[in-house]
Amino acid sequence: MGRSAAYWATNRYSDPRQVPKPSSPYKELPSPAGGRFRKVREGLLALEGVQEQVKYMGVSWRWAWEYHVGHRKLCWLHVMTNSVSATFTVTTQEESRLLALPKLSTAIAAAIRAGQRTGPVTWCWMELSDQKCVDAFLGFARRKLDWMLAESAGSPMARRSLAV
């Protein structure tokens, strides 16, 4: 979302018939970008319940690394020719809560503000251009996951909030 067709055309894995291995970008991206991809991928997979799927997302996004908990999507990683970027969604409620945080990363806030609203969610994109962006993104992903788990009917936190 929010990127030009020219940007998406730089996806490193464009052939819909050739599924990239989940760890392929480690070696196929230039060294700094490959290291950032490894850090963000491993950080996401270390989160409780998060699963990864390398998925062809059509002619625009092409191959993307999708991270989810059950049927709920956490985010997508995009491997471009020489870089890594991420797309995530926030609900209207999450957006308000995030933008009210006093220590919200500038990169996350900018991605949210520049996001594209479709119905009750905003689609946000950010380039993971350095370690600071990767760290900010992983912090955001942990917070979003906590909120997702709290919303699920089976979580103790959701049961407490329903009882109040």
N, C-alpha and C positions, 0 to 999 in steps of 0.2 A: 504494500500500500504506500502511496505517496512517492514512489520512485518512478522514473521514466522507463519506457520499454528498453531504451539503450542501456540503462543500468542493469536491468534484469537479464539482458542478453549477455552480460559478462559472467553469468553463473558458470562456475568451473565444470559442472556436471550437467550437460544439456541433453544428452541422448536419453530419451525415455525408456529405451530398451536395456540400458546398462546401469544397473543399480550400483552406486558407489558403496564401498565398504565403509562402515561407520567411522573407522579411524583413518581412512585415506587422506583427509586433509592434513594430518600430522606431518606427512612427508611431502605431499604434493603442493602445499602452499609455501611461499617464501618463509624462511625461518621465523621471523617475528610473528607473522600472522598464524603460522602453524602452531606456535606455542600458545598464542591466545586462544585459538580454537580448542586445543587440548585442555587448557585450564577451564574454559567455560563449559565444555562438554563434560569433563570429569566432575566439575562443581555441580552441574545440574543432576548428573546421575547419582551423586552422593546424597541428594535430597531424598528424604523418606518417601517411598512409593512412586517416585518419578520414573517413567519408562521412556525409552527412546525408540523412534521409528524413522528410518530414512525413507522418505516418501516423495513420489513424483507429484507435484502440486500444479500441474498444467503448464501451458506454454509461457505463462508469465513468470512464475516463481521457479519452475523446473524442479530440480531435486532440492529438498530441504530436510533438515534434521528437526523432527517434531518431538516435543517433550510434553508428556501428559500424565495425569493421574486419573485412572479410570477413563471416563469419557471426556473429562475436562482438560482442555488444552492450556498448558502453561506458557509455551513460547515456541518459536521456530528459529533455527539458525540457518543462515544462508552463506554458502561458500562461494565467493566470487573469485575472479581470476587471481587477485593478489590480496584479498581482504576477507573479513568475516563480518557479518551484520546479524542483527536479531530483530524479529518482529514479535510483538506481544500485544495482547488486548487488555484493556481495563474497562470495567463496568463504570457506569456513572457514579455509583457509590464509591468504588475503589479510587476513581480519579479524584473525587473530593477529599477522601481520606489521605491519599498520597500527597496531593498538592498542599495540604495543610501541615505536613510534617516539617518541622524546623530544619532538619538536617538531610532533606531529600537531595540526592545528587543532582547537580546542574544538568548532566547528560540525560538522566531519566526524566526530569521535569521538562526539558526541551522536547524530548521525544513525545511526551504526553501532550504538550501544548500544540505540537505540530501534527498530531495524529489526525486520522480521518475517521469521523464518526459515522457509523452505520447502525442505525437503531439505538439500542441501549449500550453499545460498546464503542470504544475508540480503538482503532488499529494504530499502533505505534511502531515506529522503526528507528533503530539506531545502529550506527557503525560501531563495532568494537575495535576502535582504532589504537587503543593502548591499554596497559594493565589497569589503569584507573577506571576506564570504562568497563572493563571486564569485571572488576571488583564491584563496581556500582550495580552492574546488571545482575550479578549473582546475589547481592544483597536484596535487590528488588525481587528477584525470583523466590528467595526464601520467604519474604514477607507475603508475596502473592500466594505462595503455596500454603502458608499458615492460614490465610483468609479463606482459601478454597477448602481446606480441611475443616475449618470452623463452620463453614456453611453446610457441609455434608451432614445429613441427618444422623448418621451414626457416631459423630464425634462427641466426646464428653463436653467440649466447649459449646457446641450447638445445643446440646440437651440443657446445659446450665442457662443459656440465654433464652431458651424457650420457657424454662421454668420461672424466670424472673417476671 
